[in-house]
Amino acid sequence: MTTLVNALHQRGGRYGLQTMCEGGGMANATIIERW
């Protein structure tokens, strides 16, 4: 998460998507908006 926020700041991005595989067919996703 910290790396994603850092990259958004450095590149001037507005949106970021982070995904995580949890195993057993489950997954998680988080969308971050920088304002």
DRENDRENVEX-240048 format. One record per residue: residue number from 1; residue in three letters; x, y, z of N, C-alpha, C, O in turn. Coordinates in steps of 0.1 Angstrom, whole numbers, plus 5000, padded with zeros to 4 digits. Layout:
<node><n>NUM</n><res>ALA</res><n_X>X</n_X><n_Y>Y</n_Y><n_Z>Z</n_Z><ca_X>X</ca_X><ca_Y>Y</ca_Y><ca_Z>Z</ca_Z><c_X>X</c_X><c_Y>Y</c_Y><c_Z>Z</c_Z><o_X>X</o_X><o_Y>Y</o_Y><o_Z>Z</o_Z></node>
...
This chain:
<node><n>1</n><res>MET</res><n_X>5008</n_X><n_Y>4988</n_Y><n_Z>5000</n_Z><ca_X>5000</ca_X><ca_Y>5000</ca_Y><ca_Z>5000</ca_Z><c_X>5009</c_X><c_Y>5013</c_Y><c_Z>5000</c_Z><o_X>5006</o_X><o_Y>5022</o_Y><o_Z>4993</o_Z></node>
<node><n>2</n><res>THR</res><n_X>5019</n_X><n_Y>5013</n_Y><n_Z>5008</n_Z><ca_X>5028</ca_X><ca_Y>5024</ca_Y><ca_Z>5009</ca_Z><c_X>5035</c_X><c_Y>5027</c_Y><c_Z>4995</c_Z><o_X>5036</o_X><o_Y>5038</o_Y><o_Z>4991</o_Z></node>
<node><n>3</n><res>THR</res><n_X>5039</n_X><n_Y>5016</n_Y><n_Z>4989</n_Z><ca_X>5046</ca_X><ca_Y>5017</ca_Y><ca_Z>4976</ca_Z><c_X>5036</c_X><c_Y>5023</c_Y><c_Z>4966</c_Z><o_X>5040</o_X><o_Y>5031</o_Y><o_Z>4957</o_Z></node>
<node><n>4</n><res>LEU</res><n_X>5024</n_X><n_Y>5019</n_Y><n_Z>4966</n_Z><ca_X>5014</ca_X><ca_Y>5024</ca_Y><ca_Z>4957</ca_Z><c_X>5011</c_X><c_Y>5039</c_Y><c_Z>4959</c_Z><o_X>5011</o_X><o_Y>5046</o_Y><o_Z>4949</o_Z></node>
<node><n>5</n><res>VAL</res><n_X>5009</n_X><n_Y>5043</n_Y><n_Z>4971</n_Z><ca_X>5007</ca_X><ca_Y>5057</ca_Y><ca_Z>4974</ca_Z><c_X>5019</c_X><c_Y>5066</c_Y><c_Z>4970</c_Z><o_X>5018</o_X><o_Y>5076</o_Y><o_Z>4965</o_Z></node>
<node><n>6</n><res>ASN</res><n_X>5031</n_X><n_Y>5060</n_Y><n_Z>4973</n_Z><ca_X>5044</ca_X><ca_Y>5067</ca_Y><ca_Z>4969</ca_Z><c_X>5044</c_X><c_Y>5069</c_Y><c_Z>4953</c_Z><o_X>5048</o_X><o_Y>5080</o_Y><o_Z>4949</o_Z></node>
<node><n>7</n><res>ALA</res><n_X>5041</n_X><n_Y>5058</n_Y><n_Z>4946</n_Z><ca_X>5042</ca_X><ca_Y>5059</ca_Y><ca_Z>4931</ca_Z><c_X>5032</c_X><c_Y>5069</c_Y><c_Z>4926</c_Z><o_X>5034</o_X><o_Y>5076</o_Y><o_Z>4916</o_Z></node>
<node><n>8</n><res>LEU</res><n_X>5020</n_X><n_Y>5069</n_Y><n_Z>4932</n_Z><ca_X>5009</ca_X><ca_Y>5079</ca_Y><ca_Z>4927</ca_Z><c_X>5014</c_X><c_Y>5093</c_Y><c_Z>4930</c_Z><o_X>5013</o_X><o_Y>5101</o_Y><o_Z>4921</o_Z></node>
<node><n>9</n><res>HIS</res><n_X>5021</n_X><n_Y>5095</n_Y><n_Z>4941</n_Z><ca_X>5026</ca_X><ca_Y>5109</ca_Y><ca_Z>4944</ca_Z><c_X>5037</c_X><c_Y>5113</c_Y><c_Z>4934</c_Z><o_X>5037</o_X><o_Y>5124</o_Y><o_Z>4929</o_Z></node>
<node><n>10</n><res>GLN</res><n_X>5046</n_X><n_Y>5104</n_Y><n_Z>4932</n_Z><ca_X>5058</ca_X><ca_Y>5107</ca_Y><ca_Z>4923</ca_Z><c_X>5054</c_X><c_Y>5109</c_Y><c_Z>4909</c_Z><o_X>5059</o_X><o_Y>5117</o_Y><o_Z>4902</o_Z></node>
<node><n>11</n><res>ARG</res><n_X>5044</n_X><n_Y>5101</n_Y><n_Z>4904</n_Z><ca_X>5040</ca_X><ca_Y>5102</ca_Y><ca_Z>4890</ca_Z><c_X>5028</c_X><c_Y>5111</c_Y><c_Z>4887</c_Z><o_X>5024</o_X><o_Y>5113</o_Y><o_Z>4876</o_Z></node>
<node><n>12</n><res>GLY</res><n_X>5023</n_X><n_Y>5117</n_Y><n_Z>4898</n_Z><ca_X>5011</ca_X><ca_Y>5126</ca_Y><ca_Z>4897</ca_Z><c_X>4999</c_X><c_Y>5118</c_Y><c_Z>4893</c_Z><o_X>4990</o_X><o_Y>5124</o_Y><o_Z>4887</o_Z></node>
<node><n>13</n><res>GLY</res><n_X>4998</n_X><n_Y>5106</n_Y><n_Z>4896</n_Z><ca_X>4986</ca_X><ca_Y>5098</ca_Y><ca_Z>4893</ca_Z><c_X>4974</c_X><c_Y>5101</c_Y><c_Z>4902</c_Z><o_X>4976</o_X><o_Y>5107</o_Y><o_Z>4913</o_Z></node>
<node><n>14</n><res>ARG</res><n_X>4962</n_X><n_Y>5097</n_Y><n_Z>4897</n_Z><ca_X>4950</ca_X><ca_Y>5100</ca_Y><ca_Z>4905</ca_Z><c_X>4944</c_X><c_Y>5087</c_Y><c_Z>4911</c_Z><o_X>4940</o_X><o_Y>5088</o_Y><o_Z>4923</o_Z></node>
<node><n>15</n><res>TYR</res><n_X>4945</n_X><n_Y>5076</n_Y><n_Z>4904</n_Z><ca_X>4939</ca_X><ca_Y>5064</ca_Y><ca_Z>4909</ca_Z><c_X>4950</c_X><c_Y>5053</c_Y><c_Z>4909</c_Z><o_X>4959</o_X><o_Y>5052</o_Y><o_Z>4901</o_Z></node>
<node><n>16</n><res>GLY</res><n_X>4948</n_X><n_Y>5044</n_Y><n_Z>4919</n_Z><ca_X>4957</ca_X><ca_Y>5032</ca_Y><ca_Z>4920</ca_Z><c_X>4949</c_X><c_Y>5020</c_Y><c_Z>4924</c_Z><o_X>4939</o_X><o_Y>5021</o_Y><o_Z>4931</o_Z></node>
<node><n>17</n><res>LEU</res><n_X>4953</n_X><n_Y>5009</n_Y><n_Z>4919</n_Z><ca_X>4946</ca_X><ca_Y>4996</ca_Y><ca_Z>4922</ca_Z><c_X>4956</c_X><c_Y>4986</c_Y><c_Z>4928</c_Z><o_X>4967</o_X><o_Y>4984</o_Y><o_Z>4922</o_Z></node>
<node><n>18</n><res>GLN</res><n_X>4953</n_X><n_Y>4981</n_Y><n_Z>4939</n_Z><ca_X>4961</ca_X><ca_Y>4971</ca_Y><ca_Z>4946</ca_Z><c_X>4953</c_X><c_Y>4958</c_Y><c_Z>4947</c_Z><o_X>4942</o_X><o_Y>4958</o_Y><o_Z>4952</o_Z></node>
<node><n>19</n><res>THR</res><n_X>4959</n_X><n_Y>4947</n_Y><n_Z>4943</n_Z><ca_X>4952</ca_X><ca_Y>4934</ca_Y><ca_Z>4944</ca_Z><c_X>4961</c_X><c_Y>4925</c_Y><c_Z>4953</c_Z><o_X>4973</o_X><o_Y>4926</o_Y><o_Z>4954</o_Z></node>
<node><n>20</n><res>MET</res><n_X>4954</n_X><n_Y>4915</n_Y><n_Z>4959</n_Z><ca_X>4961</ca_X><ca_Y>4905</ca_Y><ca_Z>4967</ca_Z><c_X>4954</c_X><c_Y>4892</c_Y><c_Z>4966</c_Z><o_X>4942</o_X><o_Y>4891</o_Y><o_Z>4968</o_Z></node>
<node><n>21</n><res>CYS</res><n_X>4961</n_X><n_Y>4881</n_Y><n_Z>4963</n_Z><ca_X>4956</ca_X><ca_Y>4868</ca_Y><ca_Z>4963</ca_Z><c_X>4956</c_X><c_Y>4862</c_Y><c_Z>4977</c_Z><o_X>4967</o_X><o_Y>4863</o_Y><o_Z>4984</o_Z></node>
<node><n>22</n><res>GLU</res><n_X>4945</n_X><n_Y>4857</n_Y><n_Z>4982</n_Z><ca_X>4945</ca_X><ca_Y>4852</ca_Y><ca_Z>4996</ca_Z><c_X>4945</c_X><c_Y>4836</c_Y><c_Z>4996</c_Z><o_X>4945</o_X><o_Y>4830</o_Y><o_Z>5007</o_Z></node>
<node><n>23</n><res>GLY</res><n_X>4945</n_X><n_Y>4830</n_Y><n_Z>4985</n_Z><ca_X>4945</ca_X><ca_Y>4816</ca_Y><ca_Z>4984</ca_Z><c_X>4931</c_X><c_Y>4810</c_Y><c_Z>4985</c_Z><o_X>4922</o_X><o_Y>4817</o_Y><o_Z>4990</o_Z></node>
<node><n>24</n><res>GLY</res><n_X>4930</n_X><n_Y>4798</n_Y><n_Z>4981</n_Z><ca_X>4917</ca_X><ca_Y>4791</ca_Y><ca_Z>4982</ca_Z><c_X>4906</c_X><c_Y>4797</c_Y><c_Z>4973</c_Z><o_X>4894</o_X><o_Y>4796</o_Y><o_Z>4976</o_Z></node>
<node><n>25</n><res>GLY</res><n_X>4910</n_X><n_Y>4804</n_Y><n_Z>4962</n_Z><ca_X>4900</ca_X><ca_Y>4810</ca_Y><ca_Z>4953</ca_Z><c_X>4895</c_X><c_Y>4824</c_Y><c_Z>4958</c_Z><o_X>4886</o_X><o_Y>4829</o_Y><o_Z>4952</o_Z></node>
<node><n>26</n><res>MET</res><n_X>4901</n_X><n_Y>4829</n_Y><n_Z>4968</n_Z><ca_X>4897</ca_X><ca_Y>4842</ca_Y><ca_Z>4973</ca_Z><c_X>4907</c_X><c_Y>4853</c_Y><c_Z>4969</c_Z><o_X>4919</o_X><o_Y>4850</o_Y><o_Z>4968</o_Z></node>
<node><n>27</n><res>ALA</res><n_X>4902</n_X><n_Y>4865</n_Y><n_Z>4967</n_Z><ca_X>4911</ca_X><ca_Y>4876</ca_Y><ca_Z>4964</ca_Z><c_X>4905</c_X><c_Y>4889</c_Y><c_Z>4970</c_Z><o_X>4894</o_X><o_Y>4890</o_Y><o_Z>4974</o_Z></node>
<node><n>28</n><res>ASN</res><n_X>4914</n_X><n_Y>4899</n_Y><n_Z>4970</n_Z><ca_X>4910</ca_X><ca_Y>4912</ca_Y><ca_Z>4976</ca_Z><c_X>4915</c_X><c_Y>4923</c_Y><c_Z>4966</c_Z><o_X>4925</o_X><o_Y>4922</o_Y><o_Z>4960</o_Z></node>
<node><n>29</n><res>ALA</res><n_X>4907</n_X><n_Y>4934</n_Y><n_Z>4965</n_Z><ca_X>4912</ca_X><ca_Y>4945</ca_Y><ca_Z>4957</ca_Z><c_X>4908</c_X><c_Y>4958</c_Y><c_Z>4964</c_Z><o_X>4898</o_X><o_Y>4959</o_Y><o_Z>4971</o_Z></node>
<node><n>30</n><res>THR</res><n_X>4917</n_X><n_Y>4968</n_Y><n_Z>4963</n_Z><ca_X>4915</ca_X><ca_Y>4981</ca_Y><ca_Z>4968</ca_Z><c_X>4918</c_X><c_Y>4992</c_Y><c_Z>4958</c_Z><o_X>4929</o_X><o_Y>4991</o_Y><o_Z>4952</o_Z></node>
<node><n>31</n><res>ILE</res><n_X>4909</n_X><n_Y>5001</n_Y><n_Z>4956</n_Z><ca_X>4911</ca_X><ca_Y>5012</ca_Y><ca_Z>4947</ca_Z><c_X>4914</c_X><c_Y>5025</c_Y><c_Z>4956</c_Z><o_X>4906</o_X><o_Y>5028</o_Y><o_Z>4965</o_Z></node>
<node><n>32</n><res>ILE</res><n_X>4925</n_X><n_Y>5032</n_Y><n_Z>4952</n_Z><ca_X>4928</ca_X><ca_Y>5044</ca_Y><ca_Z>4960</ca_Z><c_X>4927</c_X><c_Y>5056</c_Y><c_Z>4950</c_Z><o_X>4932</o_X><o_Y>5056</o_Y><o_Z>4939</o_Z></node>
<node><n>33</n><res>GLU</res><n_X>4921</n_X><n_Y>5067</n_Y><n_Z>4955</n_Z><ca_X>4920</ca_X><ca_Y>5079</ca_Y><ca_Z>4948</ca_Z><c_X>4928</c_X><c_Y>5090</c_Y><c_Z>4955</c_Z><o_X>4926</o_X><o_Y>5092</o_Y><o_Z>4967</o_Z></node>
<node><n>34</n><res>ARG</res><n_X>4937</n_X><n_Y>5096</n_Y><n_Z>4948</n_Z><ca_X>4945</ca_X><ca_Y>5107</ca_Y><ca_Z>4954</ca_Z><c_X>4939</c_X><c_Y>5120</c_Y><c_Z>4950</c_Z><o_X>4937</o_X><o_Y>5122</o_Y><o_Z>4938</o_Z></node>
<node><n>35</n><res>TRP</res><n_X>4936</n_X><n_Y>5129</n_Y><n_Z>4959</n_Z><ca_X>4930</ca_X><ca_Y>5142</ca_Y><ca_Z>4956</ca_Z><c_X>4939</c_X><c_Y>5153</c_Y><c_Z>4959</c_Z><o_X>4936</o_X><o_Y>5164</o_Y><o_Z>4956</o_Z></node>
